Amino acid sequence: MRALITGVTGQDGSYLAEQLAADGVEVYGLIRGQRNPKAGWIKALVPSLTLIEGDLLDQSSLQRALVQAQPDVVYNLGALTFVGMSWDQPTLMTEVTGLGALRMLEAIRAVNPAIRFVQASSSEQFGSSPAPQNELTPFRPRSPYGVAKLFAHHVTVNYRESYGIHASTAIMFNHESPRRGEEFVTQKVAKAAKRIAAGSGEAIRFGNVTPRRDWGWAPDYMRALPLIAAAEPDDFVLATGESHSVLELIGEALRAAGVREAPNVVVGDPEFNRPADVACLQGDARKAQYLLGWTPTVRFEEIVRRLVEAA
């Protein structure tokens, strides 16, 4: 078995590469740039990984990568994943996160239509649709990121239906780990809680602490992707089925850090307000449980504890 992972140096790509390599899969990773600063890190993490230069913005490089790797499966995890930046750079977000999936599907169609394709879709596609959300819930994204992910999702389904490509989507709700970027709310809160516990006396600044999210453990979600690749092509929600507010996240992080009394920790700050926000994302993953045998193993409190310990 041979697999090609886009976004291999990201949180998800690195966990998936580790898992596949441990399972005896010959793993290739698409990497941008001749001197990518993460190349050494990912090679040290997965020594058997073969890196191939390529870019989701460059159609020809994707076709060359497929010819070189000759993969049985392509896992498209490459994207710009921070929702906040999508309002500042909406065109770039769409080119990479949305059209990148289309370019890879076109490359598969040109090189070898028998290659299986798994697209990393996002709960942000659901946007304002009421929770809980499942595979039949209408998509109503509220950010350029959500719109770009929705395009990638729909084009994956379209290529499955139009060309018979074995193309599936994993509609993943928020999933975290110590490898998550520092710009994400879970890392921001975990690191701040650790500093407050050490006596920094700071306040955690937020614009809105009421949004609720379904937070899972990233390695759990990567465990599902090979199951999706092996199943009949379809769309699968991956989620824990629980939702917690940002305010709950802050409280749990402070408890995990050993902070018992922290008055005025949360300060409303308009700097962090977004043009539009999503009130509640909470997934219903019963389809994945029934058809794939997949269930998450790490729950909210343990996830937060692990993040704070690693901060």
N, C-alpha and C positions, 0 to 999 in steps of 0.2 A: 504494500500500500504506500502510495506517495501522496503528500498533501502540500499545497501551497497556501500560505497565510499572508494576506495583506494586513498591514498594521501590526506586524509581528513584534515591534518594539514597544507597543502599548500595553496597558494592563491586561486586557483580554488576550491579545496575541501572545504575550509571553507565557501566560498560564496554559493556553492551549498548546503552544509549542512544547512545553515541558511535558504535558500529559501525553500528547501524541508520540513524542520521542520515547517516553517510558513504555508505551504500548507497542513499540517496535515499528512505528511508522517512519518512513523516510520523509523528513520535514524540510521544506523550503520556505524561506521568508522573503517577502518583497520589501526592499529597503530603499529609501529616497536618499540621493546624494552620495558623492564619492567618499566623503569623510563624515558620515553620519556619526554623531557623538555617542549614539546608543548601540552602535555595531559591536563594540567590544563587550559591553554589558550583556547583550543578549547571547553572544557567542559563549561567554563564560557561564551563563545560566544553562544554555543548551548546547554543549560542545558539538553534537552531531548535526546541528542545524546548518543548512547551506543557504547563504544569503545571495539574493539576486537583486541587482539594481533595477529599479523600475518606479513608475509613478502613476497613480490613478488619473493624473491629468494628461498622460501621454499614452495614446492608444497603441502605438507601435511597440512601446516598451512592455506593455502587458502581453502582447502576442509573443514577443521574444521570450518573456519569462515562462509562458506556457510551453513553448517549444523546448526550452532548456530543462524545465522541471518535469515535464510530462506527468502532471499530477492526475490522480484519480478523483481528487476532491479539491475545490478551491473554497477556502473560508474567507469571505470578504469582511474583515474587521477594520479595514483602513477607513478612517473618517476623521473629520474635525468634530470632536465630541463635546466640547464645552458649549452649552446652550447660550450662555451669556454673550459670547463673542459673536454669535450668529447675527445679532442686530448690528454689530459694528462692521462685519465683513460678510454680508449675506451672499454676495456673488461668489466669493471664494468658497464659502460653506456649501453652496449649491454645486459648484464645479467638482469639488472633492467628494463630498458626502452623497450627493445625488447622482450626478452624471458619472462619477467614478464607477458606480455599480453597473451602469449601462455600458461603459467602455469595457469592463471586464466581461460582461455577458456577450458583447459583440466579439471580443477576443476568443472566448470559448467557442462561439458559433463558427468562427473562421478557422480555428486551429483543430478543435476536437469537440464536437457537440456531445460526446459521451461523458465529458467531464461533469461531475456533480458539483453543484454550487450551493453554498449556504450563505445567505445574506443576514448580517447583523442588523435587524430592525430595532425600533425603539418604542418604548411606552409613550414617549413624547408625541408620537403620531396620534394618540387618542385625545390629547389636549383637553378640551372642555367636555368631552363625553362623560356622563356620570359613571362613577365607580360602583361595583367592580367591573373591570374591563376584560373581555375575552376576545377570541378570534372573530366573533361576529359583531363586536361593538363598532359603531361608526367611527371613522377617523376624523378628528377636528383639531388639527395642530394649531398651536398658538405661538409659534416661534419659527424663524427661518430655518433653524435646525430641524424642527419637527417636520416642516414642509419638505426639506431636502431628504430626510429619512423616508418620508412617505413616498416621494418619487421613486427612490431606490427600491422600496418595498413593492410598489405597484409594477415597476418595470421587471422585477424578478418574477412576479406572478404572470405578467404578460409573456415573458420569454418561455415560461413553463407551458403556458396555454398555446402560444403561437408556434413554437418550434420544437416542443416536446423535450426541452432541456430539463434534466433532473435538478430543478431549482427550488429550494425551500427557504423559508424565512424563520428566524428566531426573534420573536418580538420580546426583547428583554427589558424588564423593568430595572430600575436602578440597582446596580450591583457594585460592591465596594471591596477594597483590600488596601493594604499598605502601599501597593504600587499605583494607586490612584493619584492623579495629578493634584498638586497643592491648590489649584484654583477651584476644586470641587468642594461643595459645602461640608461633606463628611470629613475631609482632611483639614479644612479650615477650622472646624469645630474641635476635632481631636487634638490638633496641635495647640490651639488656644487653651483648651482645658488643661493640657499638660503644663503650659506656662503659668496658668493661674494657680495650679496646685503647687508650683514652685515659688509662688509669691509675687508674681508680676503685677497683680492688682489691676490688670487691664479689663476693659469691657469688650465683649464679643459684639461686633457691629454688624447689624443686619437691617435690611429695609423691611422685610416681611418674614415673620416666623410662623405664619399660619399654614402655608402649603404642606400637604401631606404626601409622603412618598412611600412606596413599597421597596424597602431596602433589603437586598440579598447579598450573598457572599460570592464574589466573582469566580473562584474556582468551581463552585457548584454549577454555575451557569455554563462554564466552558465544558464541564463534564457532559452537558446535554447536547452540544453541537455535533460530535461524532454520531450520537444516537439519531439526530435529525438527518444527517447525511446518509445513514444506513437505511432509514425508513422510506416509505413511499413519499414522494415530494408533496409538501404541504406547508402550512403556516402554523407555528406553535408559540403560544404565550409562555414565557418563563418568568415566574414570580413566586413570592412567598405567600401571598394572600393576606398579608397584614399591611396596614399603613400607619405611619407615625409622622407627626408634625415636626417641623424644624425645631420648634421649641422643645418638644420631647427629646429630640436628638441632642440638643444642648444640655438638657437636664441629665440625660443618661451618660453623656460624656463626662460631665462634671462629677457625677457619682463614681464613674469608673476611675477617674483620676484621684478620688479621695477628697474632693471638695464638698464640704457639708453645708457651708453658708457662703453664698456669693451674691450679695445684694447688688442690683444694678449691673448685672452681667450683660444683659441684652439691651442694646440701645438702638432705637429706630433710626436709620440713616438713609435718607433719600438717594444717596450715591449708589446704593445697592438695589434700588428698585428697577424692575424691568418694565418695558413697555406693555407687556402682557405676561401674565403668569398662569400656571395651571394649578387649580385648587387641590385636586386629589387624584393621585394615581395609585390604584390598588388592583393587582392582577388576579385573574382566575386561571390557574394553570392545570385544571383538571384534564384537559385534553392531552397535555404532555405526560401527565401522570398515567393516564389510561393507555395511550398508544406507545409511549416510549419507556414507561416504567421509571420516569424521572421525578424525584422530589427533592426540594432543598433540604440541606442538613444543618445549616447554621442560621440562627434566628437573630433578631434585631439586637438584643442586649449583648449577646456574645460578639456580634460583629463590631459593635461600638467599643466593647472592651478591648478587642484585638487591635482596633485602630488607635486607641489611646495608648496602649502598651507600646505600639510600634512608632508612635509620633516622636 
